[in-house]
Amino acid sequence: MKRYIWITAGSLMSVALLTLVGCTSSMVPSNTRQEDSGVTSMIEAALEANDKVNAKQVEVQTREGVVYLVGVVKTEEARREAGRIAWRTEGVRGLENDLTVGERTVGGWVDDVMISSKVKSQLIRNSEIRASDIDVSSSQGVVTLIGRVSSKEIKANADRIARGTKGVESVNNELLVGKGRS
């Protein structure tokens, strides 16, 4: 049991470090990143205040005004409600609702953390990819790649790496190509 706790703690620390690495995208202007951060915070607060959605199971990311919802919710109603909350938030220009309906177990959550960590590590190891431009999320073995990269080749390479990672069942490649809006 102690070994399991240490593995889980180590995994979580790795994910936290990898998340920090992913927050310094060179492809998106800093003012846009700040606006996105504000949108994410507003949506997270609104989800937290809503009794239909278990906000702890929803990961919210915003890139250039597009909101990405990833995670597991218990009902289709909760999935739709999370989407409505996101759309009603000022500054939202698009929504990708990748929430799945089902039960999330602790073991499943740990598996998703491990999958995200493995994919991010593989991206970091690839010298052609600027891993800091790509956020990686996983829910029930479905990996979502979010961010902006400099070429179609890098987008395809990131997709190939994610699909080739053990435990990944499918990939939602939401990567945009080219410089972001100023």
N, CA, C and O of each residue as an XYZ file, in Angstrom:
728
protein
N       0.820     -1.196      0.000
C       0.000      0.000      0.000
C       0.863      1.259      0.000
O       0.574      2.216     -0.718
N       1.942      1.254      0.823
C       2.816      2.421      0.873
C       3.451      2.673     -0.490
O       3.598      3.819     -0.913
N       3.824      1.595     -1.170
C       4.432      1.741     -2.497
C       3.458      2.424     -3.457
O       3.858      3.294     -4.232
N       2.188      2.037     -3.410
C       1.155      2.625     -4.260
C       1.028      4.122     -3.993
O       0.915      4.918     -4.926
N       1.046      4.499     -2.721
C       0.942      5.914     -2.345
C       2.144      6.689     -2.873
O       1.981      7.788     -3.403
N       3.358      6.131     -2.736
C       4.554      6.817     -3.241
C       4.526      6.948     -4.754
O       4.911      7.983     -5.298
N       4.074      5.909     -5.432
C       3.977      5.972     -6.896
C       2.984      7.049     -7.303
O       3.245      7.835     -8.214
N       1.837      7.080     -6.618
C       0.827      8.089     -6.920
C       1.358      9.490     -6.643
O       1.186     10.389     -7.466
N       1.992      9.684     -5.507
C       2.541     11.003     -5.162
C       3.600     11.431     -6.174
O       3.623     12.583     -6.607
N       4.474     10.503     -6.545
C       5.500     10.819     -7.546
C       4.892     11.172     -8.884
O       5.361     12.085     -9.566
N       3.858     10.458     -9.260
C       3.176     10.737    -10.526
C       2.555     12.124    -10.519
O       2.665     12.877    -11.487
N       1.901     12.448     -9.413
C       1.263     13.755     -9.318
C       2.289     14.880     -9.363
O       2.046     15.915     -9.984
N       3.414     14.693     -8.721
C       4.466     15.711     -8.761
C       5.008     15.850    -10.177
O       5.295     16.960    -10.624
N       5.147     14.751    -10.875
C       5.622     14.798    -12.263
C       4.645     15.550    -13.138
O       5.044     16.374    -13.961
N       3.358     15.266    -12.958
C       2.348     15.955    -13.752
C       2.360     17.443    -13.452
O       2.245     18.260    -14.367
N       2.497     17.806    -12.185
C       2.553     19.228    -11.831
C       3.727     19.904    -12.521
O       3.583     21.006    -13.050
N       4.881     19.261    -12.520
C       6.052     19.819    -13.191
C       5.819     19.919    -14.688
O       6.149     20.934    -15.301
N       5.256     18.883    -15.277
C       4.999     18.898    -16.714
C       3.956     19.944    -17.078
O       4.034     20.554    -18.145
N       2.979     20.157    -16.201
C       1.980     21.183    -16.448
C       2.631     22.557    -16.467
O       2.303     23.390    -17.312
N       3.550     22.798    -15.541
C       4.256     24.081    -15.534
C       5.050     24.269    -16.818
O       5.092     25.370    -17.367
N       5.678     23.205    -17.298
C       6.427     23.292    -18.547
C       5.486     23.667    -19.683
O       5.869     24.420    -20.578
N       4.250     23.147    -19.660
C       3.291     23.390    -20.730
C       2.685     24.773    -20.713
O       1.960     25.125    -21.643
N       2.952     25.575    -19.691
C       2.300     26.874    -19.561
C       3.072     28.019    -20.198
O       2.657     29.171    -20.070
N       4.167     27.748    -20.872
C       4.986     28.824    -21.393
C       5.074     28.782    -22.916
O       6.168     28.850    -23.477
N       3.951     28.673    -23.572
C       3.913     28.548    -25.022
C       4.550     29.752    -25.706
O       4.285     30.902    -25.353
N       5.386     29.465    -26.681
C       6.033     30.528    -27.447
C       5.194     30.951    -28.644
O       5.493     31.958    -29.287
N       4.166     30.204    -28.943
C       3.374     30.439    -30.147
C       2.186     31.375    -29.910
O       1.543     31.801    -30.869
N       1.887     31.700    -28.656
C       0.729     32.519    -28.318
C       1.204     33.734    -27.525
O       1.940     33.580    -26.550
N       0.792     34.946    -27.928
C       1.216     36.160    -27.216
C       0.821     36.133    -25.737
O      -0.189     35.532    -25.370
N       1.615     36.783    -24.899
C       1.387     36.742    -23.451
C       0.042     37.354    -23.057
O      -0.597     36.861    -22.127
N      -0.406     38.411    -23.735
C      -1.705     38.996    -23.376
C      -2.845     38.015    -23.651
O      -3.832     37.990    -22.916
N      -2.712     37.212    -24.698
C      -3.726     36.199    -25.003
C      -3.708     35.115    -23.935
O      -4.761     34.647    -23.503
N      -2.509     34.715    -23.506
C      -2.403     33.704    -22.445
C      -3.042     34.211    -21.153
O      -3.683     33.441    -20.438
N      -2.874     35.502    -20.848
C      -3.477     36.075    -19.641
C      -5.001     36.086    -19.746
O      -5.691     35.750    -18.784
N      -5.529     36.473    -20.916
C      -6.976     36.453    -21.124
C      -7.510     35.029    -20.959
O      -8.538     34.813    -20.318
N      -6.803     34.068    -21.542
C      -7.213     32.667    -21.446
C      -7.240     32.195    -19.999
O      -8.149     31.472    -19.591
N      -6.242     32.605    -19.230
C      -6.177     32.228    -17.822
C      -7.384     32.769    -17.062
O      -7.948     32.078    -16.213
N      -7.777     33.995    -17.364
C      -8.947     34.597    -16.726
C     -10.231     33.864    -17.079
O     -11.086     33.652    -16.219
N     -10.371     33.473    -18.351
C     -11.549     32.723    -18.784
C     -11.602     31.383    -18.059
O     -12.652     30.981    -17.558
N     -10.471     30.700    -18.005
C     -10.419     29.409    -17.311
C     -10.842     29.557    -15.855
O     -11.621     28.750    -15.349
N     -10.334     30.578    -15.183
C     -10.669     30.803    -13.772
C     -12.160     31.065    -13.583
O     -12.767     30.551    -12.643
N     -12.751     31.862    -14.471
C     -14.184     32.154    -14.360
C     -15.019     30.889    -14.556
O     -15.992     30.668    -13.836
N     -14.641     30.065    -15.526
C     -15.395     28.831    -15.774
C     -15.243     27.872    -14.602
O     -16.222     27.266    -14.169
N     -14.027     27.728    -14.085
C     -13.810     26.842    -12.934
C     -14.661     27.281    -11.743
O     -15.244     26.442    -11.056
N     -14.734     28.574    -11.496
C     -15.538     29.091    -10.377
C     -17.024     28.819    -10.616
O     -17.739     28.431     -9.691
N     -17.487     29.017    -11.840
C     -18.897     28.770    -12.153
C     -19.234     27.280    -12.043
O     -20.317     26.925    -11.578
N     -18.323     26.414    -12.464
C     -18.546     24.972    -12.327
C     -18.592     24.577    -10.850
O     -19.410     23.752    -10.443
N     -17.718     25.166    -10.069
C     -17.654     24.884     -8.626
C     -18.971     25.274     -7.949
O     -19.410     24.599     -7.018
N     -19.596     26.348     -8.409
C     -20.834     26.843     -7.801
C     -22.071     26.093     -8.303
O     -23.160     26.277     -7.759
N     -21.924     25.265     -9.314
C     -23.057     24.573     -9.917
C     -23.227     23.190     -9.292
O     -22.277     22.410     -9.234
N     -24.441     22.889     -8.826
C     -24.658     21.599     -8.166
C     -24.905     20.442     -9.136
O     -24.979     19.292     -8.702
N     -25.033     20.714    -10.435
C     -25.248     19.649    -11.423
C     -23.941     19.027    -11.911
O     -23.926     17.909    -12.425
N     -22.839     19.772    -11.742
C     -21.551     19.332    -12.275
C     -20.573     19.143    -11.119
O     -20.446     20.023    -10.267
N     -19.890     18.020    -11.081
C     -18.835     17.800    -10.096
C     -17.556     18.425    -10.658
O     -16.832     17.786    -11.422
N     -17.288     19.660    -10.282
C     -16.184     20.432    -10.854
C     -14.828     19.768    -10.651
O     -13.907     20.002    -11.435
N     -14.688     18.954     -9.625
C     -13.407     18.295     -9.359
C     -13.035     17.296    -10.451
O     -11.869     16.929    -10.597
N     -14.030     16.861    -11.212
C     -13.772     15.882    -12.259
C     -13.663     16.518    -13.648
O     -13.537     15.811    -14.648
N     -13.712     17.837    -13.709
C     -13.653     18.534    -14.991
C     -12.376     19.367    -15.056
O     -12.134     20.225    -14.207
N     -11.575     19.103    -16.064
C     -10.390     19.924    -16.309
C     -10.759     20.957    -17.371
O     -11.294     20.615    -18.425
N     -10.469     22.215    -17.082
C     -10.775     23.310    -17.999
C      -9.465     23.909    -18.490
O      -8.595     24.260    -17.693
N      -9.334     24.021    -19.792
C      -8.196     24.710    -20.398
C      -8.740     25.671    -21.450
O      -9.716     25.371    -22.138
N      -8.107     26.807    -21.561
C      -8.508     27.774    -22.573
C      -7.284     28.140    -23.391
O      -6.236     28.478    -22.841
N      -7.418     28.073    -24.688
C      -6.358     28.465    -25.610
C      -6.963     29.374    -26.663
O      -7.812     28.959    -27.452
N      -6.508     30.627    -26.662
C      -6.936     31.623    -27.645
C      -8.458     31.755    -27.707
O      -9.038     31.868    -28.787
N      -9.097     31.740    -26.530
C     -10.539     31.924    -26.439
C     -11.349     30.655    -26.642
O     -12.568     30.673    -26.473
N     -10.709     29.567    -26.994
C     -11.404     28.289    -27.154
C     -11.229     27.497    -25.863
O     -10.111     27.289    -25.391
N     -12.350     27.062    -25.304
C     -12.349     26.325    -24.043
C     -12.400     24.829    -24.346
O     -13.161     24.371    -25.199
N     -11.570     24.086    -23.623
C     -11.512     22.631    -23.743
C     -11.915     22.049    -22.397
O     -11.285     22.329    -21.377
N     -12.970     21.236    -22.400
C     -13.421     20.547    -21.197
C     -13.050     19.077    -21.334
O     -13.429     18.424    -22.306
N     -12.312     18.558    -20.365
C     -11.853     17.172    -20.377
C     -12.127     16.572    -19.011
O     -11.967     17.243    -17.991
N     -12.535     15.324    -18.985
C     -12.766     14.626    -17.730
C     -13.967     13.710    -17.831
O     -14.434     13.393    -18.925
N     -14.459     13.291    -16.683
C     -15.584     12.365    -16.620
C     -16.650     12.961    -15.719
O     -16.360     13.391    -14.603
N     -17.883     12.986    -16.204
C     -19.019     13.419    -15.403
C     -20.015     12.264    -15.314
O     -19.975     11.341    -16.127
N     -20.893     12.317    -14.338
C     -21.781     11.180    -14.085
C     -22.944     11.072    -15.067
O     -23.415      9.968    -15.338
N     -23.419     12.208    -15.608
C     -24.604     12.158    -16.467
C     -24.414     13.020    -17.720
O     -23.559     13.904    -17.772
N     -25.226     12.735    -18.701
C     -25.236     13.555    -19.912
C     -25.696     14.969    -19.579
O     -25.223     15.934    -20.179
N     -26.613     15.096    -18.629
C     -27.073     16.425    -18.205
C     -25.906     17.249    -17.646
O     -25.797     18.441    -17.932
N     -25.039     16.618    -16.854
C     -23.871     17.311    -16.295
C     -22.912     17.725    -17.412
O     -22.333     18.810    -17.365
N     -22.747     16.869    -18.405
C     -21.885     17.190    -19.552
C     -22.413     18.421    -20.295
O     -21.660     19.341    -20.613
N     -23.720     18.419    -20.564
C     -24.330     19.558    -21.271
C     -24.259     20.834    -20.432
O     -23.983     21.912    -20.957
N     -24.511     20.707    -19.125
C     -24.472     21.870    -18.234
C     -23.078     22.489    -18.200
O     -22.944     23.712    -18.228
N     -22.047     21.661    -18.139
C     -20.676     22.175    -18.164
C     -20.419     22.953    -19.457
O     -19.775     24.003    -19.434
N     -20.915     22.445    -20.567
C     -20.780     23.150    -21.843
C     -21.520     24.480    -21.843
O     -21.003     25.486    -22.329
N     -22.729     24.481    -21.296
C     -23.507     25.738    -21.225
C     -22.775     26.777    -20.373
O     -22.699     27.950    -20.739
N     -22.244     26.341    -19.247
C     -21.515     27.256    -18.368
C     -20.334     27.867    -19.114
O     -20.100     29.073    -19.040
N     -19.605     27.040    -19.821
C     -18.454     27.547    -20.578
C     -18.896     28.559    -21.628
O     -18.306     29.634    -21.736
N     -19.921     28.230    -22.401
C     -20.370     29.131    -23.469
C     -20.855     30.469    -22.932
O     -20.701     31.493    -23.598
N     -21.436     30.477    -21.744
C     -21.972     31.720    -21.169
C     -20.882     32.636    -20.613
O     -21.169     33.768    -20.225
N     -19.664     32.173    -20.570
C     -18.577     32.937    -19.973
C     -18.029     33.956    -20.972
O     -17.766     33.638    -22.132
N     -17.866     35.180    -20.490
C     -17.330     36.248    -21.329
C     -15.930     35.888    -21.813
O     -15.102     35.402    -21.043
N     -15.676     36.129    -23.089
C     -14.365     35.871    -23.670
C     -14.247     34.530    -24.384
O     -13.237     34.258    -25.033
N     -15.283     33.686    -24.265
C     -15.246     32.371    -24.910
C     -15.637     32.526    -26.377
O     -16.699     33.057    -26.701
N     -14.751     32.047    -27.258
C     -15.005     32.127    -28.704
C     -15.263     30.764    -29.327
O     -15.640     30.667    -30.495
N     -15.060     29.718    -28.543
C     -15.301     28.363    -29.036
C     -15.251     27.378    -27.889
O     -14.743     27.685    -26.811
N     -15.788     26.180    -28.130
C     -15.836     25.168    -27.081
C     -15.618     23.788    -27.682
O     -16.224     23.427    -28.691
N     -14.740     23.025    -27.043
C     -14.547     21.607    -27.356
C     -14.899     20.854    -26.084
O     -14.111     20.814    -25.139
N     -16.080     20.259    -26.064
C     -16.540     19.545    -24.882
C     -16.179     18.069    -25.039
O     -16.934     17.294    -25.625
N     -15.019     17.694    -24.508
C     -14.533     16.316    -24.577
C     -14.813     15.556    -23.282
O     -14.141     14.569    -22.981
N     -15.808     16.014    -22.514
C     -16.189     15.297    -21.307
C     -16.847     13.978    -21.671
O     -17.615     13.901    -22.630
N     -16.544     12.949    -20.907
C     -17.190     11.664    -21.117
C     -18.112     11.393    -19.939
O     -17.898     11.898    -18.837
N     -19.143     10.588    -20.185
C     -20.112     10.251    -19.159
C     -19.773      8.870    -18.615
O     -19.592      7.920    -19.377
N     -19.687      8.767    -17.294
C     -19.381      7.489    -16.668
C     -18.927      7.698    -15.239
O     -19.145      8.756    -14.650
N     -18.298      6.684    -14.695
C     -17.769      6.735    -13.337
C     -16.258      6.820    -13.400
O     -15.626      6.096    -14.170
N     -15.683      7.680    -12.614
C     -14.225      7.779    -12.541
C     -13.777      7.213    -11.201
O     -14.128      7.722    -10.137
N     -13.002      6.159    -11.284
C     -12.462      5.544    -10.074
C     -11.100      6.159     -9.777
O     -10.502      6.809    -10.634
N     -10.621      5.950     -8.573
C      -9.287      6.432     -8.208
C      -8.249      5.769     -9.114
O      -7.329      6.428     -9.598
N      -8.401      4.473     -9.337
C      -7.472      3.756    -10.224
C      -7.496      4.306    -11.634
O      -6.448      4.441    -12.266
N      -8.685      4.625    -12.136
C      -8.805      5.205    -13.473
C      -8.165      6.577    -13.552
O      -7.540      6.931    -14.551
N      -8.332      7.350    -12.476
C      -7.733      8.683    -12.431
C      -6.210      8.573    -12.445
O      -5.530      9.307    -13.161
N      -5.684      7.644    -11.641
C      -4.229      7.449    -11.609
C      -3.734      7.002    -12.982
O      -2.696      7.471    -13.449
N      -4.470      6.101    -13.627
C      -4.101      5.667    -14.980
C      -4.034      6.857    -15.930
O      -3.096      6.972    -16.719
N      -5.024      7.740    -15.857
C      -5.035      8.920    -16.733
C      -3.859      9.848    -16.448
O      -3.262     10.398    -17.373
N      -3.529     10.021    -15.188
C      -2.373     10.848    -14.824
C      -1.104     10.241    -15.413
O      -0.262     10.952    -15.963
N      -0.975      8.933    -15.295
C       0.208      8.245    -15.823
C       0.280      8.356    -17.346
O       1.353      8.591    -17.902
N      -0.850      8.188    -18.016
C      -0.874      8.299    -19.477
C      -0.460      9.704    -19.905
O       0.371      9.864    -20.799
N      -1.042     10.722    -19.266
C      -0.683     12.106    -19.607
C       0.803     12.347    -19.394
O       1.457     12.988    -20.218
N       1.335     11.837    -18.293
C       2.761     11.995    -17.996
C       3.632     11.309    -19.038
O       4.636     11.868    -19.479
N       3.253     10.107    -19.428
C       4.020      9.367    -20.439
C       4.031     10.112    -21.776
O       5.076     10.249    -22.412
N       2.852     10.592    -22.192
C       2.778     11.315    -23.470
C       3.625     12.580    -23.406
O       4.396     12.859    -24.325
N       3.486     13.346    -22.327
C       4.247     14.595    -22.195
C       5.749     14.308    -22.189
O       6.524     15.037    -22.809
N       6.156     13.256    -21.496
C       7.578     12.881    -21.468
C       8.086     12.539    -22.859
O       9.192     12.928    -23.236
N       7.278     11.813    -23.619
C       7.669     11.462    -24.990
C       7.781     12.719    -25.857
O       8.682     12.821    -26.690
N       6.878     13.661    -25.665
C       6.944     14.912    -26.424
C       8.201     15.703    -26.058
O       8.849     16.287    -26.926
N       8.537     15.718    -24.775
C       9.730     16.434    -24.319
C      10.986     15.826    -24.930
O      11.915     16.544    -25.303
N      11.009     14.499    -25.031
C      12.181     13.806    -25.582
C      12.381     14.060    -27.073
O      13.495     13.916    -27.578
N      11.329     14.432    -27.775
C      11.430     14.648    -29.221
C      12.005     16.039    -29.485
O      11.399     17.046    -29.117
N      13.163     16.091    -30.117
C      13.855     17.371    -30.327
C      13.148     18.284    -31.330
O      13.406     19.487    -31.343
N      12.276     17.752    -32.156
C      11.574     18.574    -33.144
C      10.342     19.270    -32.565
O       9.817     20.217    -33.151
N       9.897     18.792    -31.422
C       8.670     19.316    -30.822
C       9.013     20.191    -29.628
O       9.808     19.803    -28.772
N       8.412     21.372    -29.574
C       8.506     22.225    -28.386
C       7.364     21.828    -27.470
O       6.245     22.324    -27.599
N       7.659     20.930    -26.546
C       6.630     20.366    -25.683
C       5.911     21.431    -24.864
O       4.767     21.223    -24.459
N       6.550     22.554    -24.614
C       5.907     23.612    -23.841
C       4.740     24.246    -24.595
O       3.939     24.964    -23.997
N       4.636     23.993    -25.892
C       3.525     24.520    -26.687
C       2.315     23.585    -26.677
O       1.278     23.911    -27.255
N       2.439     22.422    -26.024
C       1.387     21.414    -26.069
C       0.964     21.021    -24.655
O       1.794     20.631    -23.834
N      -0.340     21.130    -24.382
C      -0.908     20.626    -23.133
C      -1.486     19.251    -23.422
O      -2.082     19.028    -24.475
N      -1.309     18.336    -22.487
C      -1.779     16.963    -22.633
C      -2.747     16.654    -21.502
O      -2.421     16.832    -20.329
N      -3.938     16.189    -21.860
C      -4.922     15.740    -20.879
C      -5.359     14.341    -21.253
O      -5.321     13.967    -22.425
N      -5.774     13.566    -20.263
C      -6.239     12.211    -20.519
C      -7.446     11.917    -19.653
O      -7.485     12.268    -18.474
N      -8.429     11.269    -20.252
C      -9.613     10.844    -19.524
C     -10.064      9.507    -20.076
O     -10.435      9.398    -21.245
N     -10.029      8.500    -19.237
C     -10.414      7.141    -19.607
C      -9.640      6.652    -20.833
O     -10.201      5.988    -21.705
N      -8.368      6.980    -20.892
C      -7.510      6.531    -21.980
C      -7.591      7.365    -23.245
O      -6.887      7.086    -24.215
N      -8.438      8.383    -23.249
C      -8.555      9.282    -24.402
C      -7.686     10.505    -24.120
O      -7.931     11.249    -23.171
N      -6.674     10.701    -24.952
C      -5.738     11.806    -24.779
C      -6.180     12.982    -25.641
O      -6.556     12.810    -26.800
N      -6.129     14.177    -25.060
C      -6.413     15.398    -25.797
C      -5.148     16.243    -25.828
O      -4.555     16.537    -24.790
N      -4.744     16.628    -27.033
C      -3.590     17.507    -27.244
C      -4.126     18.891    -27.561
O      -4.910     19.059    -28.495
N      -3.706     19.879    -26.789
C      -4.190     21.248    -26.941
C      -2.997     22.181    -27.053
O      -2.017     22.038    -26.322
N      -3.080     23.130    -27.961
C      -2.027     24.123    -28.077
C      -1.849     24.599    -29.496
O      -2.721     24.426    -30.348
N      -0.699     25.202    -29.734
C      -0.379     25.736    -31.059
C       1.053     25.351    -31.366
O       1.958     25.573    -30.562
N       1.250     24.767    -32.546
C       2.576     24.344    -32.983
C       2.915     25.039    -34.293
O       2.048     25.634    -34.934
N       4.182     24.959    -34.683
C       4.636     25.740    -35.828
C       4.387     25.099    -37.191
O       4.462     25.790    -38.207
N       4.093     23.791    -37.243
C       3.893     23.163    -38.558
C       2.949     21.972    -38.491
O       2.704     21.408    -37.424
N       2.424     21.602    -39.657
C       1.562     20.418    -39.758
C       2.340     19.151    -39.416
O       1.787     18.201    -38.864
N       3.622     19.150    -39.748
C       4.456     17.985    -39.461
C       4.586     17.762    -37.954
O       4.520     16.627    -37.481
N       4.769     18.847    -37.205
C       4.884     18.728    -35.750
C       3.553     18.271    -35.167
O       3.530     17.453    -34.247
N       2.450     18.787    -35.687
C       1.127     18.352    -35.232
C       0.966     16.851    -35.453
O       0.529     16.126    -34.558
N       1.320     16.395    -36.642
C       1.201     14.966    -36.967
C       2.144     14.122    -36.109
O       1.779     13.028    -35.678
N       3.341     14.620    -35.862
C       4.313     13.897    -35.044
C       3.824     13.771    -33.605
O       3.959     12.711    -32.994
N       3.258     14.845    -33.062
C       2.714     14.808    -31.699
C       1.567     13.797    -31.620
O       1.448     13.061    -30.640
N       0.736     13.766    -32.643
C      -0.373     12.813    -32.704
C       0.159     11.377    -32.723
O      -0.339     10.513    -32.001
N       1.165     11.135    -33.548
C       1.767      9.805    -33.672
C       2.362      9.357    -32.334
O       2.190      8.210    -31.922
N       3.060     10.272    -31.666
C       3.660      9.960    -30.365
C       2.575      9.597    -29.350
O       2.703      8.605    -28.631
N       1.505     10.399    -29.289
C       0.428     10.132    -28.334
C      -0.224      8.779    -28.622
O      -0.446      7.990    -27.704
N      -0.529      8.510    -29.890
C      -1.182      7.246    -30.258
C      -0.295      6.041    -29.957
O      -0.798      4.953    -29.678
N       1.007      6.230    -30.013
C       1.931      5.140    -29.772
C       2.268      4.904    -28.311
O       3.059      4.015    -27.996
N       1.685      5.680    -27.424
C       1.977      5.562    -26.000
C       1.074      4.504    -25.368
O      -0.135      4.491    -25.597
N       1.667      3.630    -24.581
C       0.931      2.552    -23.930
C      -0.197      3.112    -23.071
O       0.006      4.042    -22.291
N      -1.378      2.540    -23.221
C      -2.544      2.951    -22.449
C      -3.453      3.921    -23.178
O      -4.588      4.140    -22.753
N      -2.977      4.506    -24.268
C      -3.788      5.467    -25.023
C      -4.732      4.696    -25.943
O      -4.304      3.886    -26.764
N      -6.028      4.970    -25.783
C      -7.026      4.307    -26.619
C      -7.368      5.130    -27.847
O      -7.601      4.574    -28.921
N      -7.400      6.445    -27.703
C      -7.628      7.322    -28.848
C      -7.086      8.711    -28.513
O      -6.765      9.010    -27.363
N      -6.992      9.554    -29.552
C      -6.420     10.891    -29.399
C      -7.341     11.930    -30.034
O      -7.772     11.775    -31.177
N      -7.638     12.993    -29.281
C      -8.291     14.181    -29.827
C      -7.177     15.197    -30.050
O      -6.690     15.811    -29.101
N      -6.777     15.371    -31.301
C      -5.685     16.292    -31.611
C      -6.273     17.659    -31.926
O      -6.722     17.907    -33.045
N      -6.269     18.542    -30.936
C      -6.829     19.889    -31.067
C      -5.737     20.922    -31.334
O      -5.970     22.122    -31.182
N      -4.556     20.470    -31.728
C      -3.447     21.386    -31.965
C      -3.714     22.272    -33.172
O      -4.157     21.801    -34.220
N      -3.441     23.557    -33.012
C      -3.550     24.529    -34.093
C      -2.151     24.744    -34.671
O      -1.150     24.565    -33.978
N      -2.094     25.128    -35.941
C      -0.798     25.298    -36.613
C      -0.585     26.772    -36.951
O      -1.498     27.450    -37.421
N       0.641     27.258    -36.704
C       1.021     28.632    -37.048
C       0.921     29.563    -35.869
O       0.444     29.186    -34.798
N       1.376     30.786    -36.072
C       1.371     31.813    -35.003
C      -0.047     32.159    -34.611
O      -0.955     32.172    -35.443
N      -0.227     32.444    -33.314
C      -1.538     32.832    -32.780
C      -1.833     34.289    -33.052
O      -0.984     35.037    -33.537
N      -3.056     34.676    -32.729
C      -3.469     36.079    -32.935
C      -2.698     36.975    -31.983
O      -2.337     36.555    -30.884
N      -2.450     38.188    -32.394
C      -1.716     39.132    -31.549
C      -2.641     39.982    -30.739
O      -2.188     40.831    -29.972
